[in-house]
Amino acid sequence: MEVAAILIGAYLLGTLLPGLWIPRLYGIDIRQVGSGNVGSTNVYRALGFWPGFWVQVIDIGKAALAVWIAQRLSQEAWVWYGAATMAVLGHIFPVWTGFQGGKGVNALLGGMILIDPLTTAAAVGVFLLVLLFSRYVSLSSVTAVSSYLVWHGLLGRGNVEGYLFGVFWALLVIYTHRSNIRRLLRGEEPKVGQKKSQLTTSPSKAPGAA
């Protein structure tokens, strides 16, 4: 029962969506803007640095809190990884918004900081390096999460739980970025700093898309 409570609590923490609330302070439903996604990247593009920054900080913090609670209540590594995963799933599939959330990368970063800090730092380094050369947030995110499996063996715990959950995370992030991947292949994915209409609603874009 205690483990179930930890995992359910982690999921509920993950469902807290600053990417939905903060834009509302500006009179904007972020689901009707840009890509329609409630993650920090869409908020950065739509509203600028500070709103996007606070969305990112809170998304990272909520998953870190979920793992911190799990570590206080359990000594089992799989429970820590499970709490991180449930926070990510809560972020991607929040029950309060019809299971339409963000893409999970910030939440995953927050969840892993307390479990495997060196591995997480290395994955962040991969993200920044790919972003520097490509200027694609989506490509950087998918590459960084996928690189976790390598860094886990070189710098991290090297435990079975890490590898199993790492495979799941990589597949999950590829899934949540599937529309980005299609745009990358077509050469249509926007780059960081690329000018575009931020407040134009596309009727073909459903909430949570891209």
C-alpha positions in Angstrom: 0.0 0.0 0.0 2.9 2.4 0.8 4.5 1.8 -2.6 1.1 2.3 -4.3 0.6 5.6 -2.4 4.1 6.8 -3.5 3.4 6.0 -7.2 -0.1 7.5 -7.2 1.2 10.6 -5.4 4.0 10.9 -8.0 1.5 10.7 -10.8 -0.6 13.4 -9.2 2.4 15.7 -8.8 3.2 15.1 -12.4 -0.3 16.3 -13.4 0.4 19.8 -12.1 0.7 21.8 -15.3 2.3 25.3 -14.9 2.5 25.4 -18.7 -1.3 25.7 -18.6 -1.7 27.9 -15.6 1.0 30.5 -16.2 -0.2 31.5 -19.7 -3.6 32.0 -18.3 -2.2 34.8 -16.2 -1.6 36.5 -19.6 -5.1 35.7 -20.8 -3.9 32.9 -23.1 -4.9 29.3 -23.4 -1.6 27.8 -24.5 -3.4 24.8 -26.0 -4.7 27.2 -28.7 -1.3 28.7 -29.4 1.6 27.6 -31.5 2.0 23.8 -31.3 -0.8 23.6 -28.6 1.6 21.8 -26.2 1.6 22.8 -22.5 5.4 22.2 -22.1 8.0 24.9 -21.6 9.1 25.1 -25.2 5.7 26.2 -26.5 5.5 28.7 -23.6 8.9 30.1 -24.4 7.9 30.6 -28.0 4.5 32.1 -27.2 5.3 34.3 -24.2 9.1 34.8 -23.9 11.8 33.8 -21.5 10.4 34.3 -18.0 7.1 32.5 -18.4 8.9 29.6 -20.1 11.6 29.6 -17.5 9.1 29.3 -14.6 7.2 26.5 -16.4 10.5 24.7 -16.8 11.5 25.1 -13.2 8.2 23.9 -11.8 8.0 21.0 -14.2 11.5 19.9 -13.1 10.7 20.6 -9.4 7.5 18.6 -9.3 9.2 15.4 -10.5 12.2 16.0 -8.2 9.8 16.3 -5.3 8.1 13.0 -6.2 11.5 11.2 -6.2 12.5 13.0 -3.0 9.4 11.7 -1.2 10.0 8.2 -2.6 13.5 8.2 -1.3 12.3 9.2 2.1 9.8 6.5 2.3 11.5 3.6 0.5 15.0 2.2 0.1 14.2 0.3 -3.1 15.7 1.8 -6.2 12.9 0.5 -8.4 10.4 2.6 -6.3 12.5 5.7 -7.0 12.6 5.0 -10.7 8.9 4.2 -10.6 8.2 7.5 -8.9 10.1 9.4 -11.5 8.3 7.5 -14.3 4.9 8.1 -12.8 5.6 11.8 -12.5 6.6 11.9 -16.1 3.4 9.9 -17.1 1.4 12.4 -15.0 2.9 15.3 -17.0 2.3 13.6 -20.4 -1.1 12.2 -19.6 -2.7 14.4 -16.9 -6.2 13.2 -15.9 -7.4 16.8 -15.4 -7.0 17.8 -19.0 -8.2 14.8 -20.8 -4.7 13.1 -20.8 -3.3 15.9 -22.9 -0.1 17.2 -21.4 3.5 18.0 -22.2 6.3 15.8 -23.6 7.9 14.8 -20.4 11.5 15.8 -20.8 11.7 18.4 -18.0 9.8 16.1 -15.7 12.2 13.3 -16.5 15.2 15.6 -15.8 13.7 16.5 -12.4 13.0 12.9 -11.6 16.6 11.7 -12.5 18.5 14.5 -10.7 18.2 12.9 -7.3 18.6 9.3 -8.5 21.5 9.5 -10.9 23.1 13.0 -10.8 26.2 12.2 -12.9 24.2 10.4 -15.6 21.7 13.2 -15.6 24.5 15.9 -16.0 26.0 14.0 -18.9 22.6 13.7 -20.6 22.1 17.4 -20.1 25.5 18.0 -21.7 24.4 15.9 -24.7 21.2 18.0 -24.9 23.2 21.3 -24.9 25.8 20.0 -27.4 23.1 18.9 -29.9 21.2 22.1 -29.4 24.3 24.2 -30.0 24.9 22.6 -33.4 21.4 21.8 -34.6 19.2 24.4 -32.8 16.4 21.8 -32.6 15.0 21.4 -29.1 13.2 18.2 -30.1 16.2 16.5 -31.6 18.3 17.5 -28.6 15.7 16.1 -26.2 15.3 12.8 -27.9 19.1 12.4 -28.3 19.8 13.3 -24.6 17.2 10.9 -23.2 18.4 8.1 -25.5 22.0 8.7 -24.4 21.0 8.0 -20.8 21.5 4.2 -21.4 25.2 4.8 -22.3 25.9 7.2 -19.4 24.1 5.0 -16.9 26.7 2.3 -17.5 29.7 4.6 -17.6 28.9 7.1 -14.9 25.7 6.0 -13.1 24.5 3.2 -10.9 24.7 0.6 -13.7 21.8 -1.3 -12.1 19.2 -3.3 -14.0 16.4 -0.9 -13.0 18.2 2.0 -14.6 18.5 0.1 -17.9 14.9 -1.1 -17.9 13.4 2.2 -17.1 15.9 3.9 -19.4 14.7 1.9 -22.4 11.1 2.8 -21.5 11.9 6.5 -21.1 13.7 6.6 -24.5 10.7 5.0 -26.2 8.3 7.3 -24.4 10.1 10.4 -25.4 10.3 9.2 -29.0 6.6 8.7 -28.9 5.8 12.1 -27.4 8.1 13.7 -30.1 6.7 11.7 -33.0 5.2 14.8 -34.7 8.5 16.6 -34.2 10.4 13.7 -35.8 8.1 13.8 -38.8 8.7 17.6 -39.2 12.4 17.1 -38.8 12.4 14.5 -41.6 10.4 17.0 -43.8 12.7 19.9 -42.8 9.8 21.8 -41.2 10.7 21.7 -37.5 11.3 25.2 -36.1 14.7 26.0 -34.7 15.5 28.0 -31.6 15.3 31.7 -32.4 13.4 31.1 -35.6 10.8 33.8 -36.1 7.2 32.6 -36.4 3.7 33.7 -35.6 3.3 32.9 -31.9 -0.3 33.5 -31.3 -1.9 32.0 -34.4 -4.2 29.1 -33.8 -4.3 26.4 -36.4 -7.6 24.6 -36.5 -5.9 21.4 -37.5 -3.9 21.3 -34.3 -5.6 19.5 -31.4 -4.6 20.4 -27.8 -1.4 18.6 -26.8 -0.2 18.1 -30.4 3.4 18.6 -31.1 
